[in-house]
């Protein structure tokens, strides 16, 4: 399944090695065979989403569904996220997946302390069946300079190879745990990426932390409004050598009234 990239800062040689390792994770796209489900089992009023039809479908869905909050329930407590209306396709996509029950439950499948907790690409039978029913598709990038990878940001993963438009996965999401970012790192990022952070953005990264190296690479479409202690608890869980949590980390999502 799609896995997001992790880029850390350090000496050039260390960076090169870590990026290569992350690229291996990024390109791990092997997917189990889809569950055999007959066409009769797929409701007629739901389109099977593709890259060609998802924009029009999700635009219509966004017009009719504007629920701003999603509750993520875990054994460690609840996290509530707010979806951004000005990132309409990604927000509509997430609401739609919640509506279809794709994230009820899902599981966190990657945990990297001081970076992210990531979920959505479970290989359990129900998740595979729902992906088959909902449809294989990616989302056009919706980058906004006012939605950055601060601590608590909600964004979608993506593949890097063969994806010049930086289209997002439509199932794999992550929450930024992050770490405090120094002024030197921000200046380095500005030079490397040809971008410019405002004084307020720099101050927020230095105070709250985040993952600014992902800005302009992944679409941020929401933010946490509660559950910070839960995020930290999840980020502290033990993992194997591939960042997969040792114990199952189940998450159930629902629209927040």
Number of C-alpha atoms within 10 A of each C-alpha: 20 24 27 28 22 18 18 14 13 11 8 8 8 12 14 14 11 16 16 13 13 17 19 13 18 21 17 13 12 8 11 11 9 14 15 9 12 8 9 7 8 15 10 9 6 11 14 18 19 15 13 10 12 22 20 11 18 23 17 14 18 21 10 10 14 15 16 16 20 21 20 22 19 18 11 16 15 19 20 20 23 20 24 20 16 13 19 21 26 30 27 27 21 24 25 17 19 18 14 14 16 22 24 19 19 22 21 23 25 22 25 22 17 18 21 26 24 26 24 25 24 18 15 11 11 15 21 19 18 19 20 18 22 18 16 15 18 19 23 17 21 19 17 14 13 8 21 26 26 26 27 24 25 25 27 28 26 28 23 19 10 7 10 8 11 22 22 27 26 25 24 22 24 24 25 27 26 24 19 16 19 15 13 9 14 20 14 13 18 14 11 10 11 8 13 14 13 9 8 9 16 18 15 16 23 17 15 15 23 25 24 21 21 17 19 19 19 24 28 33 26 27 23 21 13 15 19 17 13 17 22 15 12 23 23 15 15 15 16 11 8 12 15 18 22 12 12 10 18 18 22 18 23 18 15 13 8
